[in-house]
């Protein structure tokens, strides 16, 4: 029997999964913010709750009573249309509201929305609900990777749990998939499946013939780059990337530790010997580009990746592409605060494709366009070569 998710069941399932991710945490873990890009787990719990309150309950549920009048200020992220907010790098200074109060907030809003959804809702509200659900799924991945950063920068390198599997192995020989020159259609076209607005505007692109690897680059292959002094050869790097390497003394992927001449990696199970057969992860675009240069290859464009994706397995690493994050033809930004969701970030970012071991179920698809700045690597980011 095929079980079809209803918006209500998907909402409740999503809300529960966020709290499941937090179950292994100590109470002190909820408040830590080591760097600006990492938000405290407590903030994720509140922000994903605020989204439903702000965009559904406040404007659409009659006589809705706010849980707390200051929580919009505390848990708004970047929505200028909504009002003032705590600046991003101050999220770790929020000792109050406490963790228990934030969980009370979550449960209050979940119950209020469940009650609201017991009646028939309009297509417009259902669309906002689905955006909110997938917004929370995005934050589930951020929550997971932020937890890893928080624990991975604790001097004791504590484990998160024993079950999170972050290093699956691709048991296959590396081969080059040959793609013919021609016109390919790019973008989302399944009206029955959720997508973000940045995937819309399905259009044709012309691609020259190219080859793309059926396999992600592994840790052992990346070790060869390190041992060949790839981090010391300026010829392999963009000028900005070379500055980044030297200013930050980068010599290996994030979470790698060279202990007495042997490489280890911090994982969700704590510090372990590096699994050389696993796909490399936690690398920046700068590193992915330099490695590809060293191999006399290149990164695929996002269009090449999408045109070829049915020929290989993807989903364990977000894969850097050579494409700038730009709007598709006929892209239009939604009015108001919802329009701030994707369009305002279409500058100075690179597109990543695929998904990762931290991506929530029922969230990714082959047209999904993730995007980050070129120096970031706290996500499970890897690379696939092209030529």
Secondary structure, 3 states (H helix, E strand, C coil): CCCCCCHHHHHHHHHHHHHHHHCCCCHHHHHCCCCCCCCCHHHHHHHHHHHHHHHHHHHHCCCCCCCCCCHHHHHCCCCCCCCCCCCHHHHHHCCCCCHHHHHHHHHHHHHHHHHHCCCCCCHHHHHHHHHHHHHHHHHHHHHHHHHHHHHHCCCCCCCCCCCCCCCCCCCCCCCEEEECCEEEEECCCCCCCCCCHHHCCCEEEEECCEEEECCCCEHHHHHHHHHCCHHHCHHHCCHHHHHHHHHHCCCCCCCEEEECCEEEEEECCEEEECCCCCECCCCCHHHHHHHHHHCCCEECCHHHHHHHHHHCCCCCCEEEEEEECCCCCCCCCCCCHHHHCCHHHCCCCEEEECCCCCCCCCCCCCCCCEEECCCCCCCCEECCEEC
